[in-house]
Every structure is written in structure tokens, then in C-alpha cells.
Amino acid sequence: MFRWFAERAARREAAEKIYDSIVAQSRNPVFYVRCGVPDTLSGRFDMLVIHMFIVMQNLKLGANEGKLLGKEIIEAFVREMDSMVRDLGIADMYVGQEVRKIADLFYRQLVVYTNAVENKNQGTLAEAIWKSFQSGDENADVAAEELANYIVQAIKNVGEMPLNLLLQGHLNFPEVYGLKQAV
């Protein structure tokens, strides 16, 4: 029984490191400056979802341990969303409701992105990206095709990483170059 707790604690620690790397990459200025991602709460959320999706795509292939680690990463995400909602001044009695809305939006985007990637359809993936950013800011001029290419390459890069590096939170996201120039 104590072994289970030790394994869970180690998995949670790894998940926190991975989640921190996901957040750091989703806040990379190149997405906002060169890819047209709006630097808004909605734009940052969409970038976070994209990077969570990239990692989740690889973890779901990792048998039971990968799935358990994926659940821990999602729990880290939910904890951060709870904290963010509270920081925005939402009353305690509504926090759970708001976090459920965020989680629902997150899972719906994961399904859309998963379907596009599993069907090997970058055009559909780019369209899904475009729609997601447009729902948060109808004036967003996001480089959706370039972001779709980035996602496909990132899934490949993360999937080729040694497990020990992944567990330390060192995610191998691709460089983002050649994208739309800043206005």
C-alpha cells in the first residue's frame, strides 16, 4: 500500500514538472508576436490547450502508466484553473461551476484536435485551431496552418523523447520559425 502512495507522489511530481513545461511553452512570445495569437486570457487558454493536447497525444500511447501520468497532468491543469478563477475574483460558491465550464471547453477542444490528428488531416486541424481562436476573439488573425504544422511536429518530437527526460519535464517542443511576421 505504501508503494502505491510513493508511486503516486512520484507521478504527481513528474506531472507538475511536465505541466510547468507545458505552461512555459504555451506562453512563448513567438506564438503571440509571430503567429497572431491574441495575448488575452482566451488566447493564452487556447495555447495552453494546444500544448496539453500535444503531450496527451503521446501519453495515451504509453499504456497504463502514461494514462495515469496524463490524469495527473490534467489534475494540475484543473488546480491552476481553480486558482485562476479565484484570482479573477469569482465568488467561492461559483468557482466549481466556472472550473467545470473551463474543463468542458478543454475536453471539447481535445476531442476536435484528436479527431483531426487521428484522421491525419492537417486542414481540419488548422480549421479547428482557427475556430477555437475566433470563438475567443473574432478579430484574431492566427496563423492556423502554421500552428497545425507545429502541432504535428511537436507530437512527433515529444513522442521521440526518452521517458526519463519527459518525466523531468524537459519537453522537446520544436522551434517555431518561418511563421507570419509581426505586424
PyMOL commands that place a pseudoatom at each C-alpha (Angstrom):
pseudoatom trace, name=CA, resn=MET, resi=1, chain=A, elem=C, hetatm=0, pos=[0.000, 0.000, 0.000]
pseudoatom trace, name=CA, resn=PHE, resi=2, chain=A, elem=C, hetatm=0, pos=[2.799, 2.451, 0.843]
pseudoatom trace, name=CA, resn=ARG, resi=3, chain=A, elem=C, hetatm=0, pos=[4.368, 1.700, -2.529]
pseudoatom trace, name=CA, resn=TRP, resi=4, chain=A, elem=C, hetatm=0, pos=[1.208, 2.942, -4.239]
pseudoatom trace, name=CA, resn=PHE, resi=5, chain=A, elem=C, hetatm=0, pos=[1.428, 6.248, -2.350]
pseudoatom trace, name=CA, resn=ALA, resi=6, chain=A, elem=C, hetatm=0, pos=[5.117, 6.609, -3.238]
pseudoatom trace, name=CA, resn=GLU, resi=7, chain=A, elem=C, hetatm=0, pos=[4.398, 5.873, -6.907]
pseudoatom trace, name=CA, resn=ARG, resi=8, chain=A, elem=C, hetatm=0, pos=[1.519, 8.342, -6.933]
pseudoatom trace, name=CA, resn=ALA, resi=9, chain=A, elem=C, hetatm=0, pos=[3.651, 11.017, -5.267]
pseudoatom trace, name=CA, resn=ALA, resi=10, chain=A, elem=C, hetatm=0, pos=[6.413, 10.495, -7.848]
pseudoatom trace, name=CA, resn=ARG, resi=11, chain=A, elem=C, hetatm=0, pos=[3.891, 10.570, -10.689]
pseudoatom trace, name=CA, resn=ARG, resi=12, chain=A, elem=C, hetatm=0, pos=[2.341, 13.772, -9.304]
pseudoatom trace, name=CA, resn=GLU, resi=13, chain=A, elem=C, hetatm=0, pos=[5.772, 15.405, -9.039]
pseudoatom trace, name=CA, resn=ALA, resi=14, chain=A, elem=C, hetatm=0, pos=[6.554, 14.419, -12.645]
pseudoatom trace, name=CA, resn=ALA, resi=15, chain=A, elem=C, hetatm=0, pos=[3.140, 15.706, -13.750]
pseudoatom trace, name=CA, resn=GLU, resi=16, chain=A, elem=C, hetatm=0, pos=[3.768, 19.071, -12.081]
pseudoatom trace, name=CA, resn=LYS, resi=17, chain=A, elem=C, hetatm=0, pos=[7.113, 19.396, -13.895]
pseudoatom trace, name=CA, resn=ILE, resi=18, chain=A, elem=C, hetatm=0, pos=[5.545, 18.445, -17.218]
pseudoatom trace, name=CA, resn=TYR, resi=19, chain=A, elem=C, hetatm=0, pos=[2.649, 20.837, -16.652]
pseudoatom trace, name=CA, resn=ASP, resi=20, chain=A, elem=C, hetatm=0, pos=[5.062, 23.666, -15.826]
pseudoatom trace, name=CA, resn=SER, resi=21, chain=A, elem=C, hetatm=0, pos=[6.874, 22.982, -19.128]
pseudoatom trace, name=CA, resn=ILE, resi=22, chain=A, elem=C, hetatm=0, pos=[3.559, 22.972, -20.991]
pseudoatom trace, name=CA, resn=VAL, resi=23, chain=A, elem=C, hetatm=0, pos=[2.637, 26.341, -19.472]
pseudoatom trace, name=CA, resn=ALA, resi=24, chain=A, elem=C, hetatm=0, pos=[6.055, 27.804, -20.252]
pseudoatom trace, name=CA, resn=GLN, resi=25, chain=A, elem=C, hetatm=0, pos=[5.878, 26.727, -23.894]
pseudoatom trace, name=CA, resn=SER, resi=26, chain=A, elem=C, hetatm=0, pos=[2.297, 27.938, -24.290]
pseudoatom trace, name=CA, resn=ARG, resi=27, chain=A, elem=C, hetatm=0, pos=[3.460, 31.380, -23.139]
pseudoatom trace, name=CA, resn=ASN, resi=28, chain=A, elem=C, hetatm=0, pos=[6.351, 31.504, -25.606]
pseudoatom trace, name=CA, resn=PRO, resi=29, chain=A, elem=C, hetatm=0, pos=[6.201, 35.028, -27.084]
pseudoatom trace, name=CA, resn=VAL, resi=30, chain=A, elem=C, hetatm=0, pos=[6.719, 33.747, -30.621]
pseudoatom trace, name=CA, resn=PHE, resi=31, chain=A, elem=C, hetatm=0, pos=[3.129, 32.468, -30.688]
pseudoatom trace, name=CA, resn=TYR, resi=32, chain=A, elem=C, hetatm=0, pos=[1.806, 35.901, -29.794]
pseudoatom trace, name=CA, resn=VAL, resi=33, chain=A, elem=C, hetatm=0, pos=[4.197, 38.007, -31.850]
pseudoatom trace, name=CA, resn=ARG, resi=34, chain=A, elem=C, hetatm=0, pos=[4.645, 35.910, -34.988]
pseudoatom trace, name=CA, resn=CYS, resi=35, chain=A, elem=C, hetatm=0, pos=[1.618, 33.611, -35.055]
pseudoatom trace, name=CA, resn=GLY, resi=36, chain=A, elem=C, hetatm=0, pos=[-1.038, 36.209, -34.339]
pseudoatom trace, name=CA, resn=VAL, resi=37, chain=A, elem=C, hetatm=0, pos=[-2.259, 34.590, -31.125]
pseudoatom trace, name=CA, resn=PRO, resi=38, chain=A, elem=C, hetatm=0, pos=[-4.097, 37.257, -29.127]
pseudoatom trace, name=CA, resn=ASP, resi=39, chain=A, elem=C, hetatm=0, pos=[-2.336, 37.954, -25.837]
pseudoatom trace, name=CA, resn=THR, resi=40, chain=A, elem=C, hetatm=0, pos=[-5.592, 37.673, -23.934]
pseudoatom trace, name=CA, resn=LEU, resi=41, chain=A, elem=C, hetatm=0, pos=[-6.964, 35.263, -21.363]
pseudoatom trace, name=CA, resn=SER, resi=42, chain=A, elem=C, hetatm=0, pos=[-8.725, 33.397, -24.168]
pseudoatom trace, name=CA, resn=GLY, resi=43, chain=A, elem=C, hetatm=0, pos=[-5.659, 33.325, -26.447]
pseudoatom trace, name=CA, resn=ARG, resi=44, chain=A, elem=C, hetatm=0, pos=[-3.434, 32.054, -23.643]
pseudoatom trace, name=CA, resn=PHE, resi=45, chain=A, elem=C, hetatm=0, pos=[-6.002, 29.401, -22.776]
pseudoatom trace, name=CA, resn=ASP, resi=46, chain=A, elem=C, hetatm=0, pos=[-6.115, 28.210, -26.404]
pseudoatom trace, name=CA, resn=MET, resi=47, chain=A, elem=C, hetatm=0, pos=[-2.312, 27.926, -26.469]
pseudoatom trace, name=CA, resn=LEU, resi=48, chain=A, elem=C, hetatm=0, pos=[-2.378, 26.002, -23.198]
pseudoatom trace, name=CA, resn=VAL, resi=49, chain=A, elem=C, hetatm=0, pos=[-4.960, 23.598, -24.633]
pseudoatom trace, name=CA, resn=ILE, resi=50, chain=A, elem=C, hetatm=0, pos=[-2.809, 23.063, -27.740]
pseudoatom trace, name=CA, resn=HIS, resi=51, chain=A, elem=C, hetatm=0, pos=[0.228, 22.169, -25.646]
pseudoatom trace, name=CA, resn=MET, resi=52, chain=A, elem=C, hetatm=0, pos=[-1.770, 19.970, -23.286]
pseudoatom trace, name=CA, resn=PHE, resi=53, chain=A, elem=C, hetatm=0, pos=[-3.113, 18.197, -26.371]
pseudoatom trace, name=CA, resn=ILE, resi=54, chain=A, elem=C, hetatm=0, pos=[0.402, 17.600, -27.727]
pseudoatom trace, name=CA, resn=VAL, resi=55, chain=A, elem=C, hetatm=0, pos=[1.510, 15.918, -24.511]
pseudoatom trace, name=CA, resn=MET, resi=56, chain=A, elem=C, hetatm=0, pos=[-1.754, 13.989, -24.026]
pseudoatom trace, name=CA, resn=GLN, resi=57, chain=A, elem=C, hetatm=0, pos=[-1.485, 12.550, -27.540]
pseudoatom trace, name=CA, resn=ASN, resi=58, chain=A, elem=C, hetatm=0, pos=[1.797, 10.941, -26.555]
pseudoatom trace, name=CA, resn=LEU, resi=59, chain=A, elem=C, hetatm=0, pos=[0.797, 9.835, -23.071]
pseudoatom trace, name=CA, resn=LYS, resi=60, chain=A, elem=C, hetatm=0, pos=[-2.287, 7.990, -24.259]
pseudoatom trace, name=CA, resn=LEU, resi=61, chain=A, elem=C, hetatm=0, pos=[0.072, 5.726, -26.213]
pseudoatom trace, name=CA, resn=GLY, resi=62, chain=A, elem=C, hetatm=0, pos=[2.060, 4.996, -23.046]
pseudoatom trace, name=CA, resn=ALA, resi=63, chain=A, elem=C, hetatm=0, pos=[-0.079, 2.136, -21.722]
pseudoatom trace, name=CA, resn=ASN, resi=64, chain=A, elem=C, hetatm=0, pos=[-1.435, 2.397, -18.177]
pseudoatom trace, name=CA, resn=GLU, resi=65, chain=A, elem=C, hetatm=0, pos=[1.454, 4.450, -16.737]
pseudoatom trace, name=CA, resn=GLY, resi=66, chain=A, elem=C, hetatm=0, pos=[1.072, 7.049, -19.498]
pseudoatom trace, name=CA, resn=LYS, resi=67, chain=A, elem=C, hetatm=0, pos=[-2.641, 7.316, -18.843]
pseudoatom trace, name=CA, resn=LEU, resi=68, chain=A, elem=C, hetatm=0, pos=[-2.074, 7.707, -15.102]
pseudoatom trace, name=CA, resn=LEU, resi=69, chain=A, elem=C, hetatm=0, pos=[0.507, 10.417, -15.736]
pseudoatom trace, name=CA, resn=GLY, resi=70, chain=A, elem=C, hetatm=0, pos=[-1.926, 12.119, -18.126]
pseudoatom trace, name=CA, resn=LYS, resi=71, chain=A, elem=C, hetatm=0, pos=[-4.589, 12.180, -15.403]
pseudoatom trace, name=CA, resn=GLU, resi=72, chain=A, elem=C, hetatm=0, pos=[-2.119, 13.780, -13.004]
pseudoatom trace, name=CA, resn=ILE, resi=73, chain=A, elem=C, hetatm=0, pos=[-1.265, 16.457, -15.581]
pseudoatom trace, name=CA, resn=ILE, resi=74, chain=A, elem=C, hetatm=0, pos=[-4.952, 17.187, -16.075]
pseudoatom trace, name=CA, resn=GLU, resi=75, chain=A, elem=C, hetatm=0, pos=[-5.345, 17.464, -12.293]
pseudoatom trace, name=CA, resn=ALA, resi=76, chain=A, elem=C, hetatm=0, pos=[-2.503, 20.025, -12.276]
pseudoatom trace, name=CA, resn=PHE, resi=77, chain=A, elem=C, hetatm=0, pos=[-4.357, 21.921, -15.022]
pseudoatom trace, name=CA, resn=VAL, resi=78, chain=A, elem=C, hetatm=0, pos=[-7.610, 21.876, -13.032]
pseudoatom trace, name=CA, resn=ARG, resi=79, chain=A, elem=C, hetatm=0, pos=[-5.823, 23.099, -9.899]
pseudoatom trace, name=CA, resn=GLU, resi=80, chain=A, elem=C, hetatm=0, pos=[-4.380, 26.014, -11.870]
pseudoatom trace, name=CA, resn=MET, resi=81, chain=A, elem=C, hetatm=0, pos=[-7.762, 26.839, -13.417]
pseudoatom trace, name=CA, resn=ASP, resi=82, chain=A, elem=C, hetatm=0, pos=[-9.305, 26.817, -9.926]
pseudoatom trace, name=CA, resn=SER, resi=83, chain=A, elem=C, hetatm=0, pos=[-6.615, 29.219, -8.714]
pseudoatom trace, name=CA, resn=MET, resi=84, chain=A, elem=C, hetatm=0, pos=[-7.025, 31.452, -11.774]
pseudoatom trace, name=CA, resn=VAL, resi=85, chain=A, elem=C, hetatm=0, pos=[-10.804, 31.643, -11.339]
pseudoatom trace, name=CA, resn=ARG, resi=86, chain=A, elem=C, hetatm=0, pos=[-10.346, 32.598, -7.692]
pseudoatom trace, name=CA, resn=ASP, resi=87, chain=A, elem=C, hetatm=0, pos=[-7.738, 35.224, -8.670]
pseudoatom trace, name=CA, resn=LEU, resi=88, chain=A, elem=C, hetatm=0, pos=[-10.272, 36.729, -11.069]
pseudoatom trace, name=CA, resn=GLY, resi=89, chain=A, elem=C, hetatm=0, pos=[-12.500, 37.375, -8.062]
pseudoatom trace, name=CA, resn=ILE, resi=90, chain=A, elem=C, hetatm=0, pos=[-15.174, 34.752, -8.714]
pseudoatom trace, name=CA, resn=ALA, resi=91, chain=A, elem=C, hetatm=0, pos=[-17.113, 34.058, -5.510]
pseudoatom trace, name=CA, resn=ASP, resi=92, chain=A, elem=C, hetatm=0, pos=[-16.263, 30.741, -3.839]
pseudoatom trace, name=CA, resn=MET, resi=93, chain=A, elem=C, hetatm=0, pos=[-19.737, 29.351, -4.416]
pseudoatom trace, name=CA, resn=TYR, resi=94, chain=A, elem=C, hetatm=0, pos=[-19.285, 29.739, -8.210]
pseudoatom trace, name=CA, resn=VAL, resi=95, chain=A, elem=C, hetatm=0, pos=[-15.681, 28.557, -8.544]
pseudoatom trace, name=CA, resn=GLY, resi=96, chain=A, elem=C, hetatm=0, pos=[-16.591, 24.916, -9.141]
pseudoatom trace, name=CA, resn=GLN, resi=97, chain=A, elem=C, hetatm=0, pos=[-19.130, 25.881, -11.775]
pseudoatom trace, name=CA, resn=GLU, resi=98, chain=A, elem=C, hetatm=0, pos=[-16.613, 28.069, -13.627]
pseudoatom trace, name=CA, resn=VAL, resi=99, chain=A, elem=C, hetatm=0, pos=[-13.888, 25.407, -13.464]
pseudoatom trace, name=CA, resn=ARG, resi=100, chain=A, elem=C, hetatm=0, pos=[-16.354, 22.842, -14.890]
pseudoatom trace, name=CA, resn=LYS, resi=101, chain=A, elem=C, hetatm=0, pos=[-17.067, 25.218, -17.800]
pseudoatom trace, name=CA, resn=ILE, resi=102, chain=A, elem=C, hetatm=0, pos=[-13.334, 25.567, -18.451]
pseudoatom trace, name=CA, resn=ALA, resi=103, chain=A, elem=C, hetatm=0, pos=[-12.808, 21.797, -18.201]
pseudoatom trace, name=CA, resn=ASP, resi=104, chain=A, elem=C, hetatm=0, pos=[-15.704, 21.201, -20.606]
pseudoatom trace, name=CA, resn=LEU, resi=105, chain=A, elem=C, hetatm=0, pos=[-14.207, 23.624, -23.128]
pseudoatom trace, name=CA, resn=PHE, resi=106, chain=A, elem=C, hetatm=0, pos=[-10.805, 21.955, -22.681]
pseudoatom trace, name=CA, resn=TYR, resi=107, chain=A, elem=C, hetatm=0, pos=[-12.173, 18.448, -23.310]
pseudoatom trace, name=CA, resn=ARG, resi=108, chain=A, elem=C, hetatm=0, pos=[-14.234, 19.549, -26.317]
pseudoatom trace, name=CA, resn=GLN, resi=109, chain=A, elem=C, hetatm=0, pos=[-11.097, 21.037, -27.918]
pseudoatom trace, name=CA, resn=LEU, resi=110, chain=A, elem=C, hetatm=0, pos=[-9.120, 17.872, -27.165]
pseudoatom trace, name=CA, resn=VAL, resi=111, chain=A, elem=C, hetatm=0, pos=[-11.758, 15.809, -28.978]
pseudoatom trace, name=CA, resn=VAL, resi=112, chain=A, elem=C, hetatm=0, pos=[-11.741, 18.100, -32.025]
pseudoatom trace, name=CA, resn=TYR, resi=113, chain=A, elem=C, hetatm=0, pos=[-7.925, 18.139, -32.221]
pseudoatom trace, name=CA, resn=THR, resi=114, chain=A, elem=C, hetatm=0, pos=[-7.706, 14.382, -31.625]
pseudoatom trace, name=CA, resn=ASN, resi=115, chain=A, elem=C, hetatm=0, pos=[-10.147, 13.627, -34.446]
pseudoatom trace, name=CA, resn=ALA, resi=116, chain=A, elem=C, hetatm=0, pos=[-8.204, 15.833, -36.861]
pseudoatom trace, name=CA, resn=VAL, resi=117, chain=A, elem=C, hetatm=0, pos=[-4.817, 14.341, -35.936]
pseudoatom trace, name=CA, resn=GLU, resi=118, chain=A, elem=C, hetatm=0, pos=[-6.029, 10.737, -35.950]
pseudoatom trace, name=CA, resn=ASN, resi=119, chain=A, elem=C, hetatm=0, pos=[-7.555, 11.297, -39.401]
pseudoatom trace, name=CA, resn=LYS, resi=120, chain=A, elem=C, hetatm=0, pos=[-4.200, 12.757, -40.499]
pseudoatom trace, name=CA, resn=ASN, resi=121, chain=A, elem=C, hetatm=0, pos=[-5.977, 15.853, -41.739]
pseudoatom trace, name=CA, resn=GLN, resi=122, chain=A, elem=C, hetatm=0, pos=[-3.939, 19.000, -41.138]
pseudoatom trace, name=CA, resn=GLY, resi=123, chain=A, elem=C, hetatm=0, pos=[-6.529, 21.095, -42.957]
pseudoatom trace, name=CA, resn=THR, resi=124, chain=A, elem=C, hetatm=0, pos=[-9.189, 20.049, -40.451]
pseudoatom trace, name=CA, resn=LEU, resi=125, chain=A, elem=C, hetatm=0, pos=[-6.741, 20.654, -37.608]
pseudoatom trace, name=CA, resn=ALA, resi=126, chain=A, elem=C, hetatm=0, pos=[-5.972, 24.158, -38.932]
pseudoatom trace, name=CA, resn=GLU, resi=127, chain=A, elem=C, hetatm=0, pos=[-9.699, 24.870, -39.237]
pseudoatom trace, name=CA, resn=ALA, resi=128, chain=A, elem=C, hetatm=0, pos=[-10.280, 23.692, -35.659]
pseudoatom trace, name=CA, resn=ILE, resi=129, chain=A, elem=C, hetatm=0, pos=[-7.464, 25.939, -34.450]
pseudoatom trace, name=CA, resn=TRP, resi=130, chain=A, elem=C, hetatm=0, pos=[-8.880, 28.887, -36.369]
pseudoatom trace, name=CA, resn=LYS, resi=131, chain=A, elem=C, hetatm=0, pos=[-12.384, 28.342, -34.947]
pseudoatom trace, name=CA, resn=SER, resi=132, chain=A, elem=C, hetatm=0, pos=[-11.063, 27.995, -31.416]
pseudoatom trace, name=CA, resn=PHE, resi=133, chain=A, elem=C, hetatm=0, pos=[-9.224, 31.300, -31.543]
pseudoatom trace, name=CA, resn=GLN, resi=134, chain=A, elem=C, hetatm=0, pos=[-12.129, 33.003, -33.322]
pseudoatom trace, name=CA, resn=SER, resi=135, chain=A, elem=C, hetatm=0, pos=[-14.524, 31.933, -30.571]
pseudoatom trace, name=CA, resn=GLY, resi=136, chain=A, elem=C, hetatm=0, pos=[-12.389, 33.863, -28.071]
pseudoatom trace, name=CA, resn=ASP, resi=137, chain=A, elem=C, hetatm=0, pos=[-11.668, 36.843, -30.322]
pseudoatom trace, name=CA, resn=GLU, resi=138, chain=A, elem=C, hetatm=0, pos=[-13.462, 37.174, -33.643]
pseudoatom trace, name=CA, resn=ASN, resi=139, chain=A, elem=C, hetatm=0, pos=[-10.727, 39.534, -34.860]
pseudoatom trace, name=CA, resn=ALA, resi=140, chain=A, elem=C, hetatm=0, pos=[-7.921, 37.065, -34.190]
pseudoatom trace, name=CA, resn=ASP, resi=141, chain=A, elem=C, hetatm=0, pos=[-5.756, 36.559, -37.257]
pseudoatom trace, name=CA, resn=VAL, resi=142, chain=A, elem=C, hetatm=0, pos=[-3.994, 33.400, -36.131]
pseudoatom trace, name=CA, resn=ALA, resi=143, chain=A, elem=C, hetatm=0, pos=[-1.575, 31.529, -38.381]
pseudoatom trace, name=CA, resn=ALA, resi=144, chain=A, elem=C, hetatm=0, pos=[-3.684, 28.368, -38.052]
pseudoatom trace, name=CA, resn=GLU, resi=145, chain=A, elem=C, hetatm=0, pos=[-1.951, 26.344, -40.785]
pseudoatom trace, name=CA, resn=GLU, resi=146, chain=A, elem=C, hetatm=0, pos=[1.449, 27.039, -39.281]
pseudoatom trace, name=CA, resn=LEU, resi=147, chain=A, elem=C, hetatm=0, pos=[0.161, 26.129, -35.817]
pseudoatom trace, name=CA, resn=ALA, resi=148, chain=A, elem=C, hetatm=0, pos=[-1.263, 22.876, -37.238]
pseudoatom trace, name=CA, resn=ASN, resi=149, chain=A, elem=C, hetatm=0, pos=[2.169, 22.061, -38.704]
pseudoatom trace, name=CA, resn=TYR, resi=150, chain=A, elem=C, hetatm=0, pos=[3.742, 22.920, -35.355]
pseudoatom trace, name=CA, resn=ILE, resi=151, chain=A, elem=C, hetatm=0, pos=[1.340, 20.603, -33.504]
pseudoatom trace, name=CA, resn=VAL, resi=152, chain=A, elem=C, hetatm=0, pos=[2.082, 17.655, -35.791]
pseudoatom trace, name=CA, resn=GLN, resi=153, chain=A, elem=C, hetatm=0, pos=[5.836, 18.195, -35.444]
pseudoatom trace, name=CA, resn=ALA, resi=154, chain=A, elem=C, hetatm=0, pos=[5.564, 18.691, -31.676]
pseudoatom trace, name=CA, resn=ILE, resi=155, chain=A, elem=C, hetatm=0, pos=[3.624, 15.436, -31.253]
pseudoatom trace, name=CA, resn=LYS, resi=156, chain=A, elem=C, hetatm=0, pos=[6.415, 13.686, -33.137]
pseudoatom trace, name=CA, resn=ASN, resi=157, chain=A, elem=C, hetatm=0, pos=[9.184, 15.404, -31.144]
pseudoatom trace, name=CA, resn=VAL, resi=158, chain=A, elem=C, hetatm=0, pos=[7.628, 14.682, -27.752]
pseudoatom trace, name=CA, resn=GLY, resi=159, chain=A, elem=C, hetatm=0, pos=[6.904, 11.101, -28.810]
pseudoatom trace, name=CA, resn=GLU, resi=160, chain=A, elem=C, hetatm=0, pos=[10.578, 10.518, -29.643]
pseudoatom trace, name=CA, resn=MET, resi=161, chain=A, elem=C, hetatm=0, pos=[11.811, 11.776, -26.277]
pseudoatom trace, name=CA, resn=PRO, resi=162, chain=A, elem=C, hetatm=0, pos=[13.426, 9.427, -23.761]
pseudoatom trace, name=CA, resn=LEU, resi=163, chain=A, elem=C, hetatm=0, pos=[10.992, 8.759, -20.929]
pseudoatom trace, name=CA, resn=ASN, resi=164, chain=A, elem=C, hetatm=0, pos=[13.401, 9.940, -18.231]
pseudoatom trace, name=CA, resn=LEU, resi=165, chain=A, elem=C, hetatm=0, pos=[13.609, 13.417, -19.832]
pseudoatom trace, name=CA, resn=LEU, resi=166, chain=A, elem=C, hetatm=0, pos=[9.839, 13.623, -20.165]
pseudoatom trace, name=CA, resn=LEU, resi=167, chain=A, elem=C, hetatm=0, pos=[9.375, 12.706, -16.507]
pseudoatom trace, name=CA, resn=GLN, resi=168, chain=A, elem=C, hetatm=0, pos=[11.747, 15.544, -15.566]
pseudoatom trace, name=CA, resn=GLY, resi=169, chain=A, elem=C, hetatm=0, pos=[9.571, 17.984, -17.503]
pseudoatom trace, name=CA, resn=HIS, resi=170, chain=A, elem=C, hetatm=0, pos=[12.063, 18.556, -20.324]
pseudoatom trace, name=CA, resn=LEU, resi=171, chain=A, elem=C, hetatm=0, pos=[9.692, 18.555, -23.267]
pseudoatom trace, name=CA, resn=ASN, resi=172, chain=A, elem=C, hetatm=0, pos=[11.181, 18.690, -26.731]
pseudoatom trace, name=CA, resn=PHE, resi=173, chain=A, elem=C, hetatm=0, pos=[8.914, 21.169, -28.473]
pseudoatom trace, name=CA, resn=PRO, resi=174, chain=A, elem=C, hetatm=0, pos=[10.030, 22.197, -31.956]
pseudoatom trace, name=CA, resn=GLU, resi=175, chain=A, elem=C, hetatm=0, pos=[11.359, 25.638, -32.740]
pseudoatom trace, name=CA, resn=VAL, resi=176, chain=A, elem=C, hetatm=0, pos=[8.779, 27.945, -34.252]
pseudoatom trace, name=CA, resn=TYR, resi=177, chain=A, elem=C, hetatm=0, pos=[10.214, 29.778, -37.207]
pseudoatom trace, name=CA, resn=GLY, resi=178, chain=A, elem=C, hetatm=0, pos=[9.098, 30.901, -40.603]
pseudoatom trace, name=CA, resn=LEU, resi=179, chain=A, elem=C, hetatm=0, pos=[5.727, 31.899, -39.262]
pseudoatom trace, name=CA, resn=LYS, resi=180, chain=A, elem=C, hetatm=0, pos=[3.761, 35.022, -40.024]
pseudoatom trace, name=CA, resn=GLN, resi=181, chain=A, elem=C, hetatm=0, pos=[5.790, 38.136, -39.230]
pseudoatom trace, name=CA, resn=ALA, resi=182, chain=A, elem=C, hetatm=0, pos=[4.720, 40.521, -36.506]
pseudoatom trace, name=CA, resn=VAL, resi=183, chain=A, elem=C, hetatm=0, pos=[2.621, 43.413, -37.708]
for i in range(1, 183): cmd.bond("trace and resi %d" % i, "trace and resi %d" % (i + 1))
show_as sticks, trace
zoom trace
